[in-house]
Amino acid sequence: MDKELLGKLITRARRRRGITCEELANGVCAVSTLLRTEKGERLPDFFVLERILERLGASGNKLEFLHDERAYELYYLRERVEESLTQRDYVEAEAALTYYEGLPEGGQSLHRQYICKMRSVIAGEAEGQWKRAALLLEEAV
């Protein structure tokens, strides 16, 4: 998809819903990143774009056509974590999260939010540490 077209679509959807740039970007990316995306100057990270579209009530199902191999690697790593949690294989899920956390992207805010959210599931479900789970969710937010 064309960066300019994507930017126009995001701007239109944001305005239609009465959402400011600051509100849409909050906790996802810098306002400047959103503004550059809306102007068609850049294509944001796969996970940033996915979250922006989700907040606008749009589907990110076709995003696979927009991003590079590294974004796919991270996407499949997330699938591995979630599948492990579904199977209640908390050791595997934690191992995948530890690997994810060690990647250069692992320290970025959106990825850090995801890691904390998944660790909160492990803390609550596997370890019964509900207070820790709540703290991890608070950190994710």
C-alpha positions in Angstrom: 0.0 0.0 0.0 1.1 3.5 -0.7 2.4 5.5 2.3 0.5 8.6 1.3 -2.8 6.7 0.9 -2.3 4.9 4.2 -1.7 8.3 5.9 -4.8 9.8 4.4 -6.9 6.8 5.5 -5.6 7.1 9.1 -6.2 10.8 9.2 -9.7 10.5 7.9 -10.6 7.7 10.3 -9.1 9.6 13.2 -11.0 12.8 12.4 -14.2 10.9 11.8 -14.0 9.4 15.3 -13.0 12.8 16.9 -9.7 11.5 18.2 -6.7 13.9 18.5 -3.2 12.8 17.3 -2.1 12.9 21.0 -4.9 10.5 22.0 -4.2 8.1 19.1 -0.5 8.1 19.7 -0.6 7.8 23.5 1.3 4.7 24.6 1.8 3.5 21.0 4.3 5.9 19.4 5.5 9.5 19.4 3.0 12.1 18.1 5.7 13.0 15.6 5.7 9.4 14.3 1.9 9.5 13.8 2.1 12.9 12.1 4.7 11.7 9.7 2.6 8.7 9.0 -0.5 10.8 8.3 1.5 13.0 6.0 2.7 9.9 4.0 6.3 10.5 4.9 6.9 7.1 6.6 5.4 3.7 7.2 5.5 2.9 10.9 6.6 -0.3 12.5 4.2 -3.2 12.0 3.1 -3.3 15.6 2.6 0.4 15.8 0.5 0.4 12.7 -1.5 -2.6 14.0 -2.3 -0.8 17.3 -3.2 2.5 15.5 -5.6 0.7 13.2 -7.1 -1.3 16.2 -7.7 2.0 18.0 -9.5 3.3 15.0 -11.7 0.2 14.7 -10.0 -1.0 11.5 -8.7 -4.4 10.7 -5.0 -5.0 10.4 -5.5 -8.3 8.5 -3.9 -7.0 5.3 -0.8 -5.5 7.0 1.3 -8.4 5.9 1.7 -6.7 2.5 3.2 -3.6 4.1 6.2 -4.8 6.1 9.5 -6.5 6.0 10.8 -9.9 7.1 11.8 -8.6 10.6 8.3 -7.6 11.4 7.1 -11.0 10.4 9.7 -12.6 12.7 8.4 -10.6 15.6 4.8 -11.4 14.7 5.5 -15.1 14.6 7.3 -14.9 17.9 4.2 -13.3 19.4 2.1 -16.2 17.9 4.5 -18.7 19.6 4.0 -17.0 22.9 0.3 -16.9 22.6 0.1 -20.5 21.4 2.2 -21.6 24.4 -0.1 -19.8 26.8 -3.1 -21.4 25.1 -1.5 -24.8 25.6 -0.6 -23.8 29.2 3.0 -24.3 28.4 4.2 -21.5 30.6 7.9 -22.5 30.5 7.9 -22.3 26.7 6.0 -19.0 26.8 8.5 -17.5 29.3 11.4 -18.7 27.2 9.9 -17.0 24.1 9.3 -13.8 26.1 12.9 -13.8 27.4 14.2 -14.2 23.8 11.8 -11.4 22.6 13.0 -9.1 25.5 16.6 -9.7 24.4 15.9 -8.5 20.8 16.7 -4.8 20.0 13.0 -4.2 19.6 12.2 -5.8 23.0 12.9 -2.6 24.8 10.7 -0.4 22.7 7.6 0.7 24.5 5.0 -1.2 22.4 7.0 -4.4 22.6 7.6 -3.9 26.3 3.9 -3.5 26.8 3.2 -6.8 25.1 5.9 -8.6 27.1 4.6 -7.3 30.4 1.0 -8.2 29.4 2.0 -11.8 28.6 4.1 -12.1 31.7 1.1 -11.0 33.8 -0.8 -14.0 32.3 2.0 -16.3 33.4 2.2 -14.7 36.9 -1.5 -15.1 37.4 -2.4 -18.4 35.7 0.8 -20.4 36.3 2.1 -19.0 39.5 -1.1 -17.7 41.2 0.7 -14.5 41.9 -2.2 -12.2 41.2 -0.6 -9.1 42.8 2.4 -9.5 40.6 0.1 -10.0 37.6 -1.7 -6.8 38.4 1.6 -4.9 38.7 2.8 -6.2 35.3 -0.5 -5.2 33.7 -0.1 -1.7 35.3 3.4 -1.5 33.8 2.0 -2.5 30.4 -0.5 0.3 30.5 
